[in-house]
Amino acid sequence: MTKMLIAIDPRMYRQVLAYVVRQRRPSVEVLTAEPEELEEVADRLAPHLIICHQATPAVRASA
């Protein structure tokens, strides 16, 4: 199963994007995180796709 991590602000945007992806692509596991926790969560969950404002080298290596 494909995993997608969404870590954008504001929170409402993150939640709406996650909702739409879940509705349109039920085979994708959609996870959300606070942008401040992005590196930690990305390392722990190893998503295939990350949607964020700024990707650090650690985040780029995770996805």
PDB file of N, H, CA, C and O in Angstrom:
ATOM      1  N   MET A   1       0.841  -1.178   0.000  1.00  0.00           N
ATOM      2  CA  MET A   1       0.000   0.000   0.000  1.00  0.00           C
ATOM      3  C   MET A   1       0.888   1.245   0.000  1.00  0.00           C
ATOM      4  O   MET A   1       1.894   1.309   0.708  1.00  0.00           O
ATOM      5  N   THR A   2       0.504   2.209  -0.791  1.00  0.00           N
ATOM      6  H   THR A   2      -0.313   2.157  -1.366  1.00  0.00           H
ATOM      7  CA  THR A   2       1.219   3.476  -0.864  1.00  0.00           C
ATOM      8  C   THR A   2       0.878   4.334   0.348  1.00  0.00           C
ATOM      9  O   THR A   2      -0.282   4.448   0.744  1.00  0.00           O
ATOM     10  N   LYS A   3       1.918   4.935   0.929  1.00  0.00           N
ATOM     11  H   LYS A   3       2.860   4.842   0.608  1.00  0.00           H
ATOM     12  CA  LYS A   3       1.725   5.823   2.080  1.00  0.00           C
ATOM     13  C   LYS A   3       2.050   7.255   1.680  1.00  0.00           C
ATOM     14  O   LYS A   3       3.073   7.527   1.052  1.00  0.00           O
ATOM     15  N   MET A   4       1.155   8.165   2.057  1.00  0.00           N
ATOM     16  H   MET A   4       0.324   7.945   2.567  1.00  0.00           H
ATOM     17  CA  MET A   4       1.345   9.588   1.793  1.00  0.00           C
ATOM     18  C   MET A   4       1.338  10.333   3.124  1.00  0.00           C
ATOM     19  O   MET A   4       0.467  10.108   3.965  1.00  0.00           O
ATOM     20  N   LEU A   5       2.303  11.212   3.306  1.00  0.00           N
ATOM     21  H   LEU A   5       3.010  11.395   2.623  1.00  0.00           H
ATOM     22  CA  LEU A   5       2.379  12.027   4.514  1.00  0.00           C
ATOM     23  C   LEU A   5       2.152  13.479   4.129  1.00  0.00           C
ATOM     24  O   LEU A   5       2.827  14.007   3.245  1.00  0.00           O
ATOM     25  N   ILE A   6       1.202  14.123   4.791  1.00  0.00           N
ATOM     26  H   ILE A   6       0.654  13.694   5.509  1.00  0.00           H
ATOM     27  CA  ILE A   6       0.901  15.527   4.540  1.00  0.00           C
ATOM     28  C   ILE A   6       1.254  16.324   5.795  1.00  0.00           C
ATOM     29  O   ILE A   6       0.726  16.069   6.877  1.00  0.00           O
ATOM     30  N   ALA A   7       2.161  17.296   5.629  1.00  0.00           N
ATOM     31  H   ALA A   7       2.591  17.503   4.750  1.00  0.00           H
ATOM     32  CA  ALA A   7       2.611  18.107   6.757  1.00  0.00           C
ATOM     33  C   ALA A   7       2.682  19.565   6.321  1.00  0.00           C
ATOM     34  O   ALA A   7       3.763  20.121   6.127  1.00  0.00           O
ATOM     35  N   ILE A   8       1.510  20.171   6.173  1.00  0.00           N
ATOM     36  H   ILE A   8       0.631  19.719   6.331  1.00  0.00           H
ATOM     37  CA  ILE A   8       1.447  21.572   5.762  1.00  0.00           C
ATOM     38  C   ILE A   8       0.613  22.358   6.761  1.00  0.00           C
ATOM     39  O   ILE A   8      -0.187  21.795   7.507  1.00  0.00           O
ATOM     40  N   ASP A   9       0.813  23.651   6.760  1.00  0.00           N
ATOM     41  H   ASP A   9       1.463  24.109   6.153  1.00  0.00           H
ATOM     42  CA  ASP A   9       0.000  24.571   7.550  1.00  0.00           C
ATOM     43  C   ASP A   9      -0.791  25.441   6.601  1.00  0.00           C
ATOM     44  O   ASP A   9      -0.336  25.676   5.481  1.00  0.00           O
ATOM     45  N   PRO A  10      -1.914  25.913   6.980  1.00  0.00           N
ATOM     46  CA  PRO A  10      -2.611  25.689   8.236  1.00  0.00           C
ATOM     47  C   PRO A  10      -3.213  24.282   8.316  1.00  0.00           C
ATOM     48  O   PRO A  10      -3.357  23.575   7.318  1.00  0.00           O
ATOM     49  N   ARG A  11      -3.545  23.926   9.517  1.00  0.00           N
ATOM     50  H   ARG A  11      -3.428  24.500  10.327  1.00  0.00           H
ATOM     51  CA  ARG A  11      -4.065  22.589   9.813  1.00  0.00           C
ATOM     52  C   ARG A  11      -5.285  22.254   8.958  1.00  0.00           C
ATOM     53  O   ARG A  11      -5.420  21.122   8.493  1.00  0.00           O
ATOM     54  N   MET A  12      -6.159  23.210   8.748  1.00  0.00           N
ATOM     55  H   MET A  12      -6.049  24.130   9.126  1.00  0.00           H
ATOM     56  CA  MET A  12      -7.364  22.980   7.956  1.00  0.00           C
ATOM     57  C   MET A  12      -7.007  22.531   6.537  1.00  0.00           C
ATOM     58  O   MET A  12      -7.662  21.638   6.000  1.00  0.00           O
ATOM     59  N   TYR A  13      -6.000  23.119   5.925  1.00  0.00           N
ATOM     60  H   TYR A  13      -5.467  23.845   6.361  1.00  0.00           H
ATOM     61  CA  TYR A  13      -5.574  22.722   4.582  1.00  0.00           C
ATOM     62  C   TYR A  13      -5.097  21.272   4.593  1.00  0.00           C
ATOM     63  O   TYR A  13      -5.419  20.492   3.696  1.00  0.00           O
ATOM     64  N   ARG A  14      -4.331  20.926   5.614  1.00  0.00           N
ATOM     65  H   ARG A  14      -4.070  21.559   6.343  1.00  0.00           H
ATOM     66  CA  ARG A  14      -3.809  19.569   5.761  1.00  0.00           C
ATOM     67  C   ARG A  14      -4.952  18.566   5.861  1.00  0.00           C
ATOM     68  O   ARG A  14      -4.929  17.519   5.214  1.00  0.00           O
ATOM     69  N   GLN A  15      -5.943  18.890   6.669  1.00  0.00           N
ATOM     70  H   GLN A  15      -5.962  19.740   7.194  1.00  0.00           H
ATOM     71  CA  GLN A  15      -7.069  17.986   6.874  1.00  0.00           C
ATOM     72  C   GLN A  15      -7.930  17.851   5.625  1.00  0.00           C
ATOM     73  O   GLN A  15      -8.374  16.752   5.294  1.00  0.00           O
ATOM     74  N   VAL A  16      -8.166  18.947   4.939  1.00  0.00           N
ATOM     75  H   VAL A  16      -7.805  19.840   5.209  1.00  0.00           H
ATOM     76  CA  VAL A  16      -8.979  18.893   3.716  1.00  0.00           C
ATOM     77  C   VAL A  16      -8.266  18.096   2.637  1.00  0.00           C
ATOM     78  O   VAL A  16      -8.885  17.275   1.962  1.00  0.00           O
ATOM     79  N   LEU A  17      -6.981  18.327   2.469  1.00  0.00           N
ATOM     80  H   LEU A  17      -6.478  18.995   3.018  1.00  0.00           H
ATOM     81  CA  LEU A  17      -6.220  17.577   1.472  1.00  0.00           C
ATOM     82  C   LEU A  17      -6.230  16.088   1.793  1.00  0.00           C
ATOM     83  O   LEU A  17      -6.413  15.264   0.897  1.00  0.00           O
ATOM     84  N   ALA A  18      -6.038  15.737   3.043  1.00  0.00           N
ATOM     85  H   ALA A  18      -5.890  16.406   3.771  1.00  0.00           H
ATOM     86  CA  ALA A  18      -6.065  14.330   3.454  1.00  0.00           C
ATOM     87  C   ALA A  18      -7.444  13.716   3.185  1.00  0.00           C
ATOM     88  O   ALA A  18      -7.535  12.588   2.701  1.00  0.00           O
ATOM     89  N   TYR A  19      -8.494  14.440   3.491  1.00  0.00           N
ATOM     90  H   TYR A  19      -8.420  15.357   3.885  1.00  0.00           H
ATOM     91  CA  TYR A  19      -9.855  13.958   3.266  1.00  0.00           C
ATOM     92  C   TYR A  19     -10.106  13.672   1.789  1.00  0.00           C
ATOM     93  O   TYR A  19     -10.637  12.620   1.435  1.00  0.00           O
ATOM     94  N   VAL A  20      -9.723  14.614   0.933  1.00  0.00           N
ATOM     95  H   VAL A  20      -9.292  15.469   1.221  1.00  0.00           H
ATOM     96  CA  VAL A  20      -9.960  14.455  -0.504  1.00  0.00           C
ATOM     97  C   VAL A  20      -9.176  13.267  -1.058  1.00  0.00           C
ATOM     98  O   VAL A  20      -9.718  12.478  -1.832  1.00  0.00           O
ATOM     99  N   VAL A  21      -7.919  13.132  -0.672  1.00  0.00           N
ATOM    100  H   VAL A  21      -7.480  13.773  -0.043  1.00  0.00           H
ATOM    101  CA  VAL A  21      -7.121  12.008  -1.161  1.00  0.00           C
ATOM    102  C   VAL A  21      -7.723  10.696  -0.679  1.00  0.00           C
ATOM    103  O   VAL A  21      -7.797   9.738  -1.449  1.00  0.00           O
ATOM    104  N   ARG A  22      -8.148  10.630   0.559  1.00  0.00           N
ATOM    105  H   ARG A  22      -8.087  11.408   1.185  1.00  0.00           H
ATOM    106  CA  ARG A  22      -8.773   9.402   1.076  1.00  0.00           C
ATOM    107  C   ARG A  22     -10.036   9.048   0.308  1.00  0.00           C
ATOM    108  O   ARG A  22     -10.299   7.873   0.053  1.00  0.00           O
ATOM    109  N   GLN A  23     -10.815  10.048  -0.061  1.00  0.00           N
ATOM    110  H   GLN A  23     -10.602  11.003   0.146  1.00  0.00           H
ATOM    111  CA  GLN A  23     -12.048   9.809  -0.810  1.00  0.00           C
ATOM    112  C   GLN A  23     -11.764   9.354  -2.243  1.00  0.00           C
ATOM    113  O   GLN A  23     -12.420   8.445  -2.752  1.00  0.00           O
ATOM    114  N   ARG A  24     -10.802   9.980  -2.877  1.00  0.00           N
ATOM    115  H   ARG A  24     -10.269  10.719  -2.463  1.00  0.00           H
ATOM    116  CA  ARG A  24     -10.511   9.708  -4.290  1.00  0.00           C
ATOM    117  C   ARG A  24      -9.588   8.521  -4.505  1.00  0.00           C
ATOM    118  O   ARG A  24      -9.643   7.866  -5.546  1.00  0.00           O
ATOM    119  N   ARG A  25      -8.738   8.242  -3.518  1.00  0.00           N
ATOM    120  H   ARG A  25      -8.693   8.774  -2.673  1.00  0.00           H
ATOM    121  CA  ARG A  25      -7.777   7.144  -3.633  1.00  0.00           C
ATOM    122  C   ARG A  25      -7.799   6.297  -2.352  1.00  0.00           C
ATOM    123  O   ARG A  25      -6.880   6.383  -1.538  1.00  0.00           O
ATOM    124  N   PRO A  26      -8.832   5.489  -2.176  1.00  0.00           N
ATOM    125  CA  PRO A  26      -8.944   4.707  -0.933  1.00  0.00           C
ATOM    126  C   PRO A  26      -7.807   3.705  -0.731  1.00  0.00           C
ATOM    127  O   PRO A  26      -7.605   3.223   0.384  1.00  0.00           O
ATOM    128  N   SER A  27      -7.074   3.390  -1.777  1.00  0.00           N
ATOM    129  H   SER A  27      -7.238   3.782  -2.683  1.00  0.00           H
ATOM    130  CA  SER A  27      -5.962   2.443  -1.635  1.00  0.00           C
ATOM    131  C   SER A  27      -4.702   3.106  -1.079  1.00  0.00           C
ATOM    132  O   SER A  27      -3.727   2.419  -0.776  1.00  0.00           O
ATOM    133  N   VAL A  28      -4.714   4.441  -0.943  1.00  0.00           N
ATOM    134  H   VAL A  28      -5.506   4.999  -1.189  1.00  0.00           H
ATOM    135  CA  VAL A  28      -3.557   5.170  -0.409  1.00  0.00           C
ATOM    136  C   VAL A  28      -3.772   5.419   1.081  1.00  0.00           C
ATOM    137  O   VAL A  28      -4.821   5.913   1.496  1.00  0.00           O
ATOM    138  N   GLU A  29      -2.773   5.072   1.871  1.00  0.00           N
ATOM    139  H   GLU A  29      -1.921   4.671   1.534  1.00  0.00           H
ATOM    140  CA  GLU A  29      -2.815   5.361   3.310  1.00  0.00           C
ATOM    141  C   GLU A  29      -2.331   6.798   3.502  1.00  0.00           C
ATOM    142  O   GLU A  29      -1.172   7.110   3.230  1.00  0.00           O
ATOM    143  N   VAL A  30      -3.219   7.662   3.969  1.00  0.00           N
ATOM    144  H   VAL A  30      -4.161   7.408   4.190  1.00  0.00           H
ATOM    145  CA  VAL A  30      -2.898   9.076   4.126  1.00  0.00           C
ATOM    146  C   VAL A  30      -2.651   9.372   5.604  1.00  0.00           C
ATOM    147  O   VAL A  30      -3.498   9.109   6.458  1.00  0.00           O
ATOM    148  N   LEU A  31      -1.483   9.922   5.881  1.00  0.00           N
ATOM    149  H   LEU A  31      -0.795  10.136   5.187  1.00  0.00           H
ATOM    150  CA  LEU A  31      -1.082  10.263   7.239  1.00  0.00           C
ATOM    151  C   LEU A  31      -0.844  11.765   7.301  1.00  0.00           C
ATOM    152  O   LEU A  31      -0.447  12.371   6.305  1.00  0.00           O
ATOM    153  N   THR A  32      -1.080  12.361   8.445  1.00  0.00           N
ATOM    154  H   THR A  32      -1.402  11.869   9.253  1.00  0.00           H
ATOM    155  CA  THR A  32      -0.830  13.789   8.611  1.00  0.00           C
ATOM    156  C   THR A  32       0.090  14.023   9.804  1.00  0.00           C
ATOM    157  O   THR A  32       0.156  13.221  10.736  1.00  0.00           O
ATOM    158  N   ALA A  33       0.793  15.145   9.743  1.00  0.00           N
ATOM    159  H   ALA A  33       0.739  15.796   8.986  1.00  0.00           H
ATOM    160  CA  ALA A  33       1.695  15.508  10.833  1.00  0.00           C
ATOM    161  C   ALA A  33       1.857  17.018  10.863  1.00  0.00           C
ATOM    162  O   ALA A  33       1.669  17.696   9.854  1.00  0.00           O
ATOM    163  N   GLU A  34       2.203  17.527  12.016  1.00  0.00           N
ATOM    164  H   GLU A  34       2.356  16.976  12.836  1.00  0.00           H
ATOM    165  CA  GLU A  34       2.555  18.945  12.143  1.00  0.00           C
ATOM    166  C   GLU A  34       3.867  19.172  11.394  1.00  0.00           C
ATOM    167  O   GLU A  34       4.749  18.314  11.443  1.00  0.00           O
ATOM    168  N   PRO A  35       4.019  20.298  10.706  1.00  0.00           N
ATOM    169  CA  PRO A  35       5.258  20.563   9.977  1.00  0.00           C
ATOM    170  C   PRO A  35       6.513  20.494  10.859  1.00  0.00           C
ATOM    171  O   PRO A  35       7.578  20.087  10.393  1.00  0.00           O
ATOM    172  N   GLU A  36       6.389  20.885  12.113  1.00  0.00           N
ATOM    173  H   GLU A  36       5.524  21.215  12.491  1.00  0.00           H
ATOM    174  CA  GLU A  36       7.540  20.839  13.030  1.00  0.00           C
ATOM    175  C   GLU A  36       7.996  19.400  13.304  1.00  0.00           C
ATOM    176  O   GLU A  36       9.152  19.182  13.667  1.00  0.00           O
ATOM    177  N   GLU A  37       7.120  18.438  13.140  1.00  0.00           N
ATOM    178  H   GLU A  37       6.181  18.615  12.845  1.00  0.00           H
ATOM    179  CA  GLU A  37       7.423  17.036  13.424  1.00  0.00           C
ATOM    180  C   GLU A  37       7.760  16.247  12.156  1.00  0.00           C
ATOM    181  O   GLU A  37       7.915  15.027  12.208  1.00  0.00           O
ATOM    182  N   LEU A  38       7.871  16.930  11.034  1.00  0.00           N
ATOM    183  H   LEU A  38       7.745  17.921  10.992  1.00  0.00           H
ATOM    184  CA  LEU A  38       7.998  16.272   9.744  1.00  0.00           C
ATOM    185  C   LEU A  38       9.166  15.294   9.677  1.00  0.00           C
ATOM    186  O   LEU A  38       8.978  14.141   9.289  1.00  0.00           O
ATOM    187  N   GLU A  39      10.360  15.730  10.046  1.00  0.00           N
ATOM    188  H   GLU A  39      10.512  16.666  10.361  1.00  0.00           H
ATOM    189  CA  GLU A  39      11.530  14.847   9.937  1.00  0.00           C
ATOM    190  C   GLU A  39      11.364  13.583  10.771  1.00  0.00           C
ATOM    191  O   GLU A  39      11.643  12.481  10.298  1.00  0.00           O
ATOM    192  N   GLU A  40      10.916  13.738  11.994  1.00  0.00           N
ATOM    193  H   GLU A  40      10.689  14.633  12.379  1.00  0.00           H
ATOM    194  CA  GLU A  40      10.741  12.596  12.894  1.00  0.00           C
ATOM    195  C   GLU A  40       9.689  11.614  12.349  1.00  0.00           C
ATOM    196  O   GLU A  40       9.919  10.406  12.307  1.00  0.00           O
ATOM    197  N   VAL A  41       8.555  12.143  11.942  1.00  0.00           N
ATOM    198  H   VAL A  41       8.368  13.125  11.976  1.00  0.00           H
ATOM    199  CA  VAL A  41       7.462  11.293  11.451  1.00  0.00           C
ATOM    200  C   VAL A  41       7.850  10.628  10.131  1.00  0.00           C
ATOM    201  O   VAL A  41       7.574   9.445   9.931  1.00  0.00           O
ATOM    202  N   ALA A  42       8.479  11.369   9.241  1.00  0.00           N
ATOM    203  H   ALA A  42       8.703  12.329   9.404  1.00  0.00           H
ATOM    204  CA  ALA A  42       8.896  10.803   7.955  1.00  0.00           C
ATOM    205  C   ALA A  42       9.895   9.668   8.157  1.00  0.00           C
ATOM    206  O   ALA A  42       9.827   8.644   7.477  1.00  0.00           O
ATOM    207  N   ASP A  43      10.813   9.852   9.084  1.00  0.00           N
ATOM    208  H   ASP A  43      10.868  10.684   9.636  1.00  0.00           H
ATOM    209  CA  ASP A  43      11.798   8.806   9.371  1.00  0.00           C
ATOM    210  C   ASP A  43      11.133   7.567   9.959  1.00  0.00           C
ATOM    211  O   ASP A  43      11.499   6.443   9.617  1.00  0.00           O
ATOM    212  N   ARG A  44      10.167   7.769  10.833  1.00  0.00           N
ATOM    213  H   ARG A  44       9.870   8.683  11.111  1.00  0.00           H
ATOM    214  CA  ARG A  44       9.486   6.653  11.507  1.00  0.00           C
ATOM    215  C   ARG A  44       8.536   5.898  10.576  1.00  0.00           C
ATOM    216  O   ARG A  44       8.478   4.669  10.617  1.00  0.00           O
ATOM    217  N   LEU A  45       7.790   6.628   9.736  1.00  0.00           N
ATOM    218  H   LEU A  45       7.838   7.626   9.703  1.00  0.00           H
ATOM    219  CA  LEU A  45       6.745   5.997   8.931  1.00  0.00           C
ATOM    220  C   LEU A  45       7.189   5.604   7.519  1.00  0.00           C
ATOM    221  O   LEU A  45       6.537   4.780   6.878  1.00  0.00           O
ATOM    222  N   ALA A  46       8.268   6.171   7.037  1.00  0.00           N
ATOM    223  H   ALA A  46       8.798   6.841   7.558  1.00  0.00           H
ATOM    224  CA  ALA A  46       8.799   5.883   5.700  1.00  0.00           C
ATOM    225  C   ALA A  46       7.726   5.966   4.613  1.00  0.00           C
ATOM    226  O   ALA A  46       7.459   4.976   3.933  1.00  0.00           O
ATOM    227  N   PRO A  47       7.108   7.141   4.443  1.00  0.00           N
ATOM    228  CA  PRO A  47       6.082   7.283   3.406  1.00  0.00           C
ATOM    229  C   PRO A  47       6.692   7.276   2.010  1.00  0.00           C
ATOM    230  O   PRO A  47       7.881   7.548   1.843  1.00  0.00           O
ATOM    231  N   HIS A  48       5.873   6.965   1.014  1.00  0.00           N
ATOM    232  H   HIS A  48       4.907   6.745   1.150  1.00  0.00           H
ATOM    233  CA  HIS A  48       6.314   6.991  -0.378  1.00  0.00           C
ATOM    234  C   HIS A  48       6.266   8.409  -0.946  1.00  0.00           C
ATOM    235  O   HIS A  48       7.045   8.765  -1.829  1.00  0.00           O
ATOM    236  N   LEU A  49       5.339   9.209  -0.424  1.00  0.00           N
ATOM    237  H   LEU A  49       4.706   8.920   0.294  1.00  0.00           H
ATOM    238  CA  LEU A  49       5.143  10.572  -0.910  1.00  0.00           C
ATOM    239  C   LEU A  49       4.955  11.500   0.287  1.00  0.00           C
ATOM    240  O   LEU A  49       4.238  11.171   1.231  1.00  0.00           O
ATOM    241  N   ILE A  50       5.604  12.658   0.240  1.00  0.00           N
ATOM    242  H   ILE A  50       6.187  12.925  -0.527  1.00  0.00           H
ATOM    243  CA  ILE A  50       5.469  13.657   1.298  1.00  0.00           C
ATOM    244  C   ILE A  50       5.044  14.979   0.665  1.00  0.00           C
ATOM    245  O   ILE A  50       5.645  15.438  -0.306  1.00  0.00           O
ATOM    246  N   ILE A  51       4.004  15.579   1.228  1.00  0.00           N
ATOM    247  H   ILE A  51       3.516  15.206   2.017  1.00  0.00           H
ATOM    248  CA  ILE A  51       3.580  16.908   0.808  1.00  0.00           C
ATOM    249  C   ILE A  51       3.890  17.842   1.968  1.00  0.00           C
ATOM    250  O   ILE A  51       3.344  17.695   3.062  1.00  0.00           O
ATOM    251  N   CYS A  52       4.786  18.819   1.713  1.00  0.00           N
ATOM    252  H   CYS A  52       5.229  18.938   0.825  1.00  0.00           H
ATOM    253  CA  CYS A  52       5.205  19.740   2.764  1.00  0.00           C
ATOM    254  C   CYS A  52       5.612  21.061   2.129  1.00  0.00           C
ATOM    255  O   CYS A  52       5.713  21.166   0.907  1.00  0.00           O
ATOM    256  N   HIS A  53       5.842  22.062   2.957  1.00  0.00           N
ATOM    257  H   HIS A  53       5.760  21.977   3.950  1.00  0.00           H
ATOM    258  CA  HIS A  53       6.250  23.373   2.458  1.00  0.00           C
ATOM    259  C   HIS A  53       7.729  23.396   2.088  1.00  0.00           C
ATOM    260  O   HIS A  53       8.095  23.902   1.028  1.00  0.00           O
ATOM    261  N   GLN A  54       8.575  22.854   2.952  1.00  0.00           N
ATOM    262  H   GLN A  54       8.277  22.443   3.814  1.00  0.00           H
ATOM    263  CA  GLN A  54      10.004  22.823   2.690  1.00  0.00           C
ATOM    264  C   GLN A  54      10.555  21.469   3.076  1.00  0.00           C
ATOM    265  O   GLN A  54      10.415  21.022   4.214  1.00  0.00           O
ATOM    266  N   ALA A  55      11.181  20.827   2.115  1.00  0.00           N
ATOM    267  H   ALA A  55      11.295  21.190   1.190  1.00  0.00           H
ATOM    268  CA  ALA A  55      11.766  19.509   2.368  1.00  0.00           C
ATOM    269  C   ALA A  55      13.241  19.658   2.723  1.00  0.00           C
ATOM    270  O   ALA A  55      14.019  20.235   1.963  1.00  0.00           O
ATOM    271  N   THR A  56      13.606  19.142   3.865  1.00  0.00           N
ATOM    272  H   THR A  56      12.974  18.673   4.482  1.00  0.00           H
ATOM    273  CA  THR A  56      15.005  19.141   4.279  1.00  0.00           C
ATOM    274  C   THR A  56      15.693  17.939   3.634  1.00  0.00           C
ATOM    275  O   THR A  56      15.012  17.049   3.125  1.00  0.00           O
ATOM    276  N   PRO A  57      17.019  17.894   3.642  1.00  0.00           N
ATOM    277  CA  PRO A  57      17.712  16.721   3.083  1.00  0.00           C
ATOM    278  C   PRO A  57      17.262  15.405   3.748  1.00  0.00           C
ATOM    279  O   PRO A  57      17.152  14.376   3.080  1.00  0.00           O
ATOM    280  N   ALA A  58      17.006  15.445   5.051  1.00  0.00           N
ATOM    281  H   ALA A  58      17.095  16.281   5.593  1.00  0.00           H
ATOM    282  CA  ALA A  58      16.541  14.240   5.754  1.00  0.00           C
ATOM    283  C   ALA A  58      15.173  13.799   5.258  1.00  0.00           C
ATOM    284  O   ALA A  58      14.909  12.605   5.112  1.00  0.00           O
ATOM    285  N   VAL A  59      14.311  14.763   5.003  1.00  0.00           N
ATOM    286  H   VAL A  59      14.525  15.733   5.122  1.00  0.00           H
ATOM    287  CA  VAL A  59      12.976  14.441   4.482  1.00  0.00           C
ATOM    288  C   VAL A  59      13.082  13.901   3.064  1.00  0.00           C
ATOM    289  O   VAL A  59      12.389  12.945   2.718  1.00  0.00           O
ATOM    290  N   ARG A  60      13.921  14.484   2.252  1.00  0.00           N
ATOM    291  H   ARG A  60      14.484  15.261   2.533  1.00  0.00           H
ATOM    292  CA  ARG A  60      14.103  14.001   0.881  1.00  0.00           C
ATOM    293  C   ARG A  60      14.617  12.560   0.864  1.00  0.00           C
ATOM    294  O   ARG A  60      14.245  11.775  -0.009  1.00  0.00           O
ATOM    295  N   ALA A  61      15.448  12.224   1.803  1.00  0.00           N
ATOM    296  H   ALA A  61      15.751  12.862   2.512  1.00  0.00           H
ATOM    297  CA  ALA A  61      15.978  10.858   1.879  1.00  0.00           C
ATOM    298  C   ALA A  61      14.907   9.870   2.367  1.00  0.00           C
ATOM    299  O   ALA A  61      14.985   8.679   2.069  1.00  0.00           O
ATOM    300  N   SER A  62      13.925  10.351   3.102  1.00  0.00           N
ATOM    301  H   SER A  62      13.862  11.319   3.344  1.00  0.00           H
ATOM    302  CA  SER A  62      12.886   9.471   3.658  1.00  0.00           C
ATOM    303  C   SER A  62      11.869   9.021   2.628  1.00  0.00           C
ATOM    304  O   SER A  62      11.318   7.926   2.740  1.00  0.00           O
ATOM    305  N   ALA A  63      11.614   9.841   1.636  1.00  0.00           N
ATOM    306  H   ALA A  63      12.062  10.730   1.544  1.00  0.00           H
ATOM    307  CA  ALA A  63      10.550   9.514   0.658  1.00  0.00           C
ATOM    308  C   ALA A  63      11.118   9.115  -0.679  1.00  0.00           C
ATOM    309  O   ALA A  63      10.366   8.811  -1.604  1.00  0.00           O
TER     310      ALA A  63
END
